Amino acid sequence: MQQEQFAHIKKLFQETVPTVDFASLRYHSDCDDLVAVRQDVLEPLRTNRDQGVMVTVHHRGGIGYGATSELTPAGLREAFARAVAWAERLGSVAVTDFSKIDMPHKRGEFKSPVREPWDGLSLRSKVEMLSDASRRLKRGSSIVDWSADLWHLRSDRLYLTNGGGEIYQSFDRMVPSLSVTANKGSETVTRTFGHMAVCRQQGFELLAETGFNAASEQLAEEALELLAAPNCPSGQMDLLLAPDQMVLQIHESIGHPLELDRILGDERNYAGTSFVTMDMFGRYQYGSPLLNVTFDPSRPEQAASYAFDDEGSPAELQYIIKDGILLRPLGGTISQARADYDGVASARADSWRRPAIDRMSNLNVEPGTVFFEDMIEGVERGIYMQTNCSWSIDDSRNKFQFGCERAQLIENGKLTKVVKKPNYRGISSNFWRSLKSVGHLSNLEVLGTPYCGKGEPNQAITVGHASPPCLFANVDVFGGE
């Protein structure tokens, strides 16, 4: 059925594409389904279906966009007419001559590597699975709220250009979540699984691979343990971050500040700027020599893997930071032309209603050589933090303060007592330069989130972050109230 729709869209494009310097059409057919059980009661089911096209033209030096859900010759002609009109208006005042940008005209395809598809399991079976997980979260009267849910997202896309470009991509993602909240008197704590960090291009095989099926009891026990735990101590100490907190650290203090459109000033009015400037690339010591960060769209199961970005550029693994040195920004073809600097294939849009902008995709910290147990043994006084629960970072993505759900003290090379409400703060460049140990490949976790927001109007998009545990020296740690 989808192939028939693709053929229909191709025919419409051929019939309606105007005579301009460059023209493209990006078709989306998107669907998502959410099944959730809260306090052992099935929540209302949610299903969304959406389709439409975004057309882009470069004409007389300008760029213009038009979007429509009316997939007819009349609908496409009107969208192209709007795009041409905007391009002509912009061309007379634009700093960049968009007609001179060499846009790609590639052909290819990509499909998520799903083994156990969403539609392969009945709704009854999904509800039973989540009901079982929910029941196992309720471990005593101190548990006051608990839930389990599965969110499935599917997007089929076709990208066409007036130079013969033709790209088919199908993305199939699963986001499982568990949450348990415990209360005693005035004290309330929450422990979660997956809410901010478990998202991959997989089917139900993801649940076994990430431990979802066995996580309920442990989460509940940890929530109860946190109720009785003391607050996190304050002071300078070594900080060991679990992979599910490294997701947030990479995202906020490497990913966003390296987006090229943000560096060029496009986000200043909405989400801020960046402490990074163009003259830093190729020479700036972003982190310690142990820090190696890759843009890697080639790991098939990771949340934001793809063969081509939404400007049609082929995606390949590239180092963003190598041995601590900043090498290249996260910017697609158009931003690279504006900045006159090489980036990566990272222009992406969250729907057919939005143009592609520079986004993180899979941004990963490459593993080191130290096993988790050895990292612990090397710390005299420190703390191990897991699972983000709060974040704050300034407009230039530099000064930050992050909080976690759970922590354990590290004393004389051993994990000791559990503490609650752990927080830490720092300055991005100083923090990454304090990196003193990077976990082994065997401790690396492939994670991701569907909640990255950016752009005006806002676009929420999926990104991937893989990382081992990482150890940082002399970090400012403090407890909550």
C-alpha positions in Angstrom: 0.0 0.0 0.0 2.8 2.4 0.9 4.5 1.7 -2.5 1.3 2.8 -4.2 1.3 6.0 -2.3 4.9 6.7 -3.1 4.2 6.1 -6.8 1.3 8.6 -6.5 3.5 11.2 -4.9 6.2 10.8 -7.5 3.7 11.3 -10.3 2.3 14.5 -8.5 5.9 15.8 -8.2 6.7 15.2 -11.9 3.4 17.0 -12.9 3.8 20.0 -10.6 7.5 20.8 -10.1 8.3 24.3 -11.3 11.2 25.4 -13.3 13.6 26.7 -10.6 17.3 26.3 -9.7 16.4 23.6 -7.2 13.2 21.9 -6.0 12.6 19.1 -3.6 9.6 17.3 -2.1 9.6 15.5 1.2 6.6 13.3 1.9 5.9 11.9 5.4 3.4 9.2 6.5 3.6 9.2 10.3 1.8 7.2 12.9 2.3 6.6 16.6 0.5 4.5 19.2 0.6 4.6 23.0 -0.6 1.9 25.3 -0.3 2.8 29.0 -1.3 1.2 32.3 -1.3 3.4 35.5 -2.0 2.0 38.9 -3.1 -1.2 37.3 -5.8 0.6 35.2 -5.6 0.8 31.4 -5.3 4.4 30.3 -7.2 5.6 27.1 -5.4 4.3 24.1 -3.8 6.9 21.8 -3.3 6.6 18.1 -2.2 9.4 15.7 -2.0 9.2 11.9 -0.7 12.0 9.7 0.6 12.6 6.2 1.6 15.5 4.0 4.4 17.0 2.0 6.9 19.8 2.4 8.3 21.4 -0.8 11.5 23.5 -1.0 12.7 25.7 -3.8 15.9 27.7 -4.4 15.1 30.4 -7.0 16.6 33.7 -7.9 19.0 33.5 -5.0 16.3 32.9 -2.3 14.8 29.9 -0.6 11.1 29.2 0.0 8.9 26.5 1.5 5.4 25.3 1.1 3.6 22.5 3.0 0.3 20.8 2.3 -1.8 17.7 3.3 -3.8 18.0 0.1 -2.1 15.4 -2.0 -3.6 16.4 -5.3 -2.2 18.3 -8.4 -4.0 21.4 -7.1 -2.6 21.0 -3.6 1.0 20.6 -4.8 0.8 23.4 -7.3 -0.4 25.8 -4.6 2.4 24.6 -2.2 5.1 25.2 -4.9 3.6 28.5 -5.8 3.9 29.7 -2.2 7.5 28.4 -2.0 8.5 30.2 -5.2 6.9 33.4 -4.0 8.8 33.3 -0.8 12.1 32.5 -2.6 11.6 35.5 -4.8 10.9 37.8 -1.9 14.0 36.5 0.0 16.3 36.5 -2.9 16.5 40.3 -3.1 17.6 40.7 0.6 19.3 37.4 1.5 22.9 37.4 2.6 23.3 33.8 1.2 22.7 33.1 -2.5 20.8 29.9 -2.2 20.8 29.3 -5.9 24.6 28.8 -5.8 24.4 26.0 -3.1 25.1 22.6 -4.7 22.2 20.5 -3.3 22.5 16.7 -3.5 20.4 14.6 -5.8 21.0 11.1 -4.3 19.1 7.9 -4.6 18.9 5.2 -1.9 16.9 3.8 1.0 16.9 2.9 4.7 14.8 0.7 6.9 14.9 0.1 10.6 16.1 -3.4 11.6 12.9 -4.5 13.4 12.7 -8.2 14.3 9.5 -8.3 16.4 7.2 -5.6 14.9 4.6 -3.6 16.8 1.7 -5.1 14.7 3.0 -8.6 15.4 1.6 -8.5 19.0 -2.1 -8.2 19.7 -3.5 -5.3 21.7 -4.6 -7.7 24.4 -1.0 -9.0 24.7 0.4 -5.5 25.0 -2.1 -4.6 27.7 -1.3 -7.9 29.6 2.4 -7.2 29.4 2.1 -3.7 30.7 -0.5 -4.8 33.4 2.0 -7.4 34.7 4.8 -4.8 34.8 2.5 -2.4 36.6 1.5 -4.9 39.2 5.1 -5.7 40.0 5.8 -2.0 40.6 3.4 -1.9 43.5 5.5 -3.3 46.4 4.0 -2.0 49.6 1.8 0.8 50.9 4.6 3.5 50.5 4.2 3.1 46.7 1.7 5.8 45.8 1.9 6.0 42.0 3.2 3.5 39.4 2.8 3.1 35.6 4.1 1.2 32.6 3.7 2.2 29.0 4.9 1.5 25.4 5.1 4.1 22.7 5.6 3.1 19.1 6.5 5.6 16.3 6.5 4.8 12.6 7.5 7.2 9.8 7.7 6.4 6.1 9.3 9.0 4.0 10.0 9.8 0.4 12.4 12.5 -0.8 12.5 13.7 -4.4 14.5 16.4 -6.2 14.3 18.0 -9.6 17.7 16.6 -10.4 16.6 12.9 -10.1 17.1 12.4 -6.4 14.8 9.7 -4.9 15.2 8.4 -1.3 13.0 6.1 0.6 13.4 5.8 4.4 11.3 3.9 6.9 11.8 4.5 10.6 10.3 2.2 13.3 11.0 3.2 16.9 10.0 1.9 20.3 10.0 3.8 23.6 9.2 1.7 26.8 8.8 3.4 30.2 8.3 2.5 33.8 7.8 4.9 36.7 7.3 4.3 40.4 6.7 7.0 43.1 7.1 6.4 46.8 6.0 8.6 49.7 6.5 8.8 53.5 5.3 11.9 55.3 6.6 14.9 53.5 9.2 12.9 51.5 8.4 11.8 47.9 10.8 10.1 45.5 10.4 8.8 42.0 12.4 6.1 40.1 12.0 5.6 36.4 13.1 3.3 33.5 13.4 4.6 30.0 11.5 7.8 30.2 14.4 10.0 29.0 16.8 7.5 27.7 15.5 4.2 26.2 14.5 4.7 22.6 15.7 2.7 19.6 14.8 1.6 16.1 13.7 -1.8 17.1 10.6 -3.8 17.9 9.7 -5.8 21.0 13.1 -7.4 21.1 14.2 -4.1 22.6 12.4 -4.9 25.9 14.5 -8.0 26.6 17.7 -6.3 25.4 17.3 -3.3 27.8 16.0 -5.3 30.8 12.5 -3.8 30.7 10.8 -7.1 31.4 12.7 -7.6 34.7 13.0 -3.9 35.8 9.8 -3.4 37.9 10.9 -5.1 41.1 14.3 -3.4 41.1 12.8 0.1 40.4 10.3 -0.3 43.3 13.0 -1.5 45.7 15.2 1.4 44.8 12.3 3.9 45.3 11.7 2.5 48.7 15.4 2.6 49.5 15.6 6.2 48.4 12.8 7.1 50.9 15.0 6.1 53.8 18.3 7.4 52.3 20.1 10.5 53.4 20.4 13.5 51.2 23.4 13.7 48.9 26.4 15.4 50.5 27.9 18.6 49.1 31.5 19.3 48.1 34.1 18.8 45.4 34.5 15.1 44.5 35.0 12.7 41.6 31.8 12.1 39.7 31.0 8.9 37.9 28.0 9.2 35.5 26.0 6.2 34.4 25.2 5.9 30.7 21.6 7.0 31.3 22.8 10.3 32.7 25.6 10.7 30.1 22.7 10.9 27.6 21.7 14.2 29.1 25.2 15.4 29.6 26.2 14.8 25.9 22.9 16.2 24.7 23.0 19.5 26.5 26.7 20.4 26.7 28.0 18.9 23.5 25.1 18.4 21.1 23.2 21.7 21.3 26.2 24.0 21.5 27.7 22.3 18.3 24.6 22.8 16.1 25.7 25.0 13.3 22.6 27.1 12.9 22.7 27.9 16.6 26.4 29.0 16.2 25.3 31.2 13.2 22.7 32.8 15.4 19.4 31.3 14.1 18.2 30.1 17.5 19.1 33.3 19.5 15.6 34.5 19.6 14.2 31.3 21.0 16.5 28.7 22.5 19.7 30.8 22.8 23.1 30.8 21.2 26.4 28.8 21.8 29.6 29.5 23.6 31.2 27.8 20.5 32.4 30.1 17.7 33.6 29.2 14.2 37.2 29.9 14.9 37.3 27.1 17.5 37.0 24.3 15.0 40.2 22.4 14.4 42.0 23.7 17.4 39.8 24.1 20.5 40.4 21.7 23.5 36.8 20.8 24.2 37.6 18.0 26.6 40.4 15.9 27.9 42.4 13.8 25.4 40.2 10.9 26.5 37.1 12.5 24.9 36.1 11.1 21.5 32.7 12.0 20.2 31.2 10.7 16.9 28.3 11.6 14.7 27.2 8.1 13.9 24.1 7.4 11.8 25.4 4.0 10.9 24.4 2.0 14.0 21.2 0.5 12.6 19.3 0.1 15.9 20.1 3.5 17.4 17.3 6.0 17.6 18.4 8.5 14.9 20.2 6.3 12.4 19.5 7.0 8.7 21.1 6.8 5.3 20.3 10.4 4.2 19.3 13.5 6.1 16.2 15.6 5.2 18.2 17.6 2.7 19.2 14.4 0.8 22.8 14.3 2.0 24.3 10.8 2.5 25.1 10.2 6.2 28.3 8.6 7.4 30.2 8.3 10.7 32.4 11.3 11.4 34.4 12.4 14.5 33.0 15.6 16.0 35.6 15.7 18.8 38.8 13.6 18.5 41.3 13.3 21.4 39.5 16.2 23.0 39.9 18.6 20.0 36.8 20.1 18.4 36.8 19.2 14.7 33.4 20.0 13.1 29.9 21.3 13.8 26.6 19.6 13.5 25.3 21.3 10.4 23.7 20.2 7.1 24.3 21.3 3.5 22.7 24.7 3.7 24.4 25.7 7.0 27.7 24.4 5.7 27.4 26.7 2.7 26.5 29.7 4.9 29.4 29.1 7.2 31.8 27.9 4.5 32.8 25.0 6.7 32.3 21.2 6.5 29.7 19.7 8.8 27.7 16.5 8.7 24.4 15.2 7.2 22.3 16.5 10.1 19.5 18.6 8.7 16.3 17.0 9.9 12.6 17.9 10.3 10.1 16.3 12.7 7.2 16.4 10.3 6.0 17.4 6.8 4.9 20.8 8.3 8.4 21.9 9.2 11.6 22.6 7.2 14.8 20.8 8.0 17.1 22.4 10.5 20.4 21.4 12.0 19.8 18.7 14.7 21.7 16.2 16.7 21.2 12.7 15.4 23.3 9.9 16.9 25.9 11.7 19.0 28.0 9.1 20.8 30.9 9.1 23.3 33.3 6.4 22.0 34.3 3.8 24.6 37.6 3.7 26.4 39.6 0.9 28.0 38.5 0.9 31.7 36.0 -1.6 33.1 33.3 -0.3 35.4 34.7 -2.1 38.5 38.1 -0.6 37.9 36.7 2.9 37.6 35.2 2.5 41.0 38.4 1.1 42.5 40.3 4.1 41.3 38.2 6.6 43.3 39.0 7.5 46.9 36.1 9.9 47.4 33.4 10.3 44.9 29.8 9.6 43.9 28.0 7.5 41.2 24.9 9.1 39.7 22.1 7.5 37.7 19.1 8.7 35.7 18.4 12.3 35.0 15.5 14.0 36.7 16.3 17.8 36.2 18.4 20.0 34.1 19.2 23.7 33.7 21.7 25.2 31.3 22.3 28.8 30.3 21.5 30.4 26.9 25.0 29.7 25.5 24.9 26.1 26.6 27.8 26.6 28.9 27.0 26.8 32.6 24.8 23.9 33.7 23.2 22.3 36.7 21.8 18.7 36.5 20.0 16.5 39.0 19.7 12.7 39.1 17.2 10.2 40.7 19.7 8.0 42.5 23.3 8.0 43.7 25.8 6.0 45.6 28.8 7.3 47.4 32.2 5.9 46.4 34.6 5.6 49.4 38.1 4.1 49.2 37.4 2.3 45.9 34.0 0.9 46.8 30.4 1.7 46.2 28.8 2.4 49.6 25.6 4.0 50.8 22.7 5.2 48.7 21.9 8.9 48.8 19.0 10.8 47.3 18.5 14.1 45.5 22.0 14.2 44.0 23.0 17.2 41.9 26.1 18.5 40.2 27.1 21.7 38.3 29.8 23.0 36.1 30.9 24.8 33.0 30.8 22.7 29.8 34.4 23.1 28.6 35.9 22.8 32.1 33.7 19.8 32.9 34.7 17.8 29.8 38.4 18.7 30.3 38.1 17.0 33.8 37.2 13.7 32.1 39.7 11.2 33.7 38.3 7.8 32.7 36.0 6.4 30.0 34.3 3.1 30.3 35.0 0.0 28.3 33.0 -1.1 25.3 31.4 -3.9 27.4 29.8 -1.1 29.6 28.5 1.0 26.7 24.8 1.4 26.4 22.9 2.4 23.2 20.3 4.9 24.3 18.2 7.7 23.0 15.3 10.1 23.5 12.3 11.2 21.4 12.0 14.5 23.2 14.6 16.9 21.8 13.0 20.3 21.2 14.3 23.0 19.0 13.3 25.5 16.4 10.6 28.2 16.1 7.9 26.9 15.6 9.1 24.1 17.8 10.1 20.7 16.5 10.4 17.7 18.8 12.6 15.0 17.3 14.3 11.7 18.2 18.1 11.7 18.9 20.4 8.9 19.9 23.3 8.9 22.4 25.5 5.8 23.1 28.0 6.0 26.0 29.8 4.0 28.6 30.1 5.3 32.2 32.4 8.3 32.4 34.4 9.6 35.4 35.1 13.3 36.0 37.5 14.8 38.5 36.7 17.4 41.2 33.1 18.2 40.3 30.9 20.5 42.4 28.3 18.1 43.9 25.4 19.1 46.1 22.2 17.7 47.7 18.6 18.8 47.3 16.3 20.1 50.0 
